[in-house]
Amino acid sequence: MRAPRKDLLRNRQKLLAAAQAAFIEHGPDINLEEVTRRAGMAASSLYRHFPTKDDLIEGVLDDMIRDVQHNADQATQIDDPHEAFRVVFTQTCAMQEDEVATFAKLASVSRRTNEHAHRLITNVVGPATNRLRAAGGLREDITVDDVAMFVRMADVTETVEQRRKALDVILAGISATSAR
């Protein structure tokens, strides 16, 4: 199988960058012609790469979480499972405020985009969550899906200070020592 042409990859990235900027600025209800205008491309290029708006949104969600996924991958090198989990959990919630708000709005566009966003977050937090559980540091009733939900809960806070407090409370509440 041949690798995609470089110009196709470049066009896809231009469309994703334009879509992310448009979604951050105007929300998910933006007209897709605005995306193509910002990218300097024809609508046919957009639909070649993203046949539906949900396809475009999933592509933007994938791009938005790429750095967070990279940080989670790096955390696997941390020896202490508690510290690795804390790093993954807090860095998953460390997107810029406008990106966090946009991620949440894009996730809520449809059932499909919501499930995709949930899968992305679960893939980020899953390895560290399972590792912490194996080390006995996580309450037995807390699942990877729960941790993904907690990340999304912390993401909807309005300020950095509220997010920090939410993270501290959630981390304290899910530790094995907090189970009653």
Secondary structure, 3 states (H helix, E strand, C coil): CCCCCHHHHHHHHHHHHHHHHHHHHHCCCCCHHHHHHHHCCCHHHHHHHCCCHHHHHHHHHHHHHHHHHHHHHHHCCCCCHHHHHHHHHHHHCCCCHHHHHHHHHHHCCCHHHHHHHHHHHHHHHHHHHHHHHHCCCECCCCCHHHHHHHHHHHHCCCCHHHHHHHHHHHHHHHEHHHCC
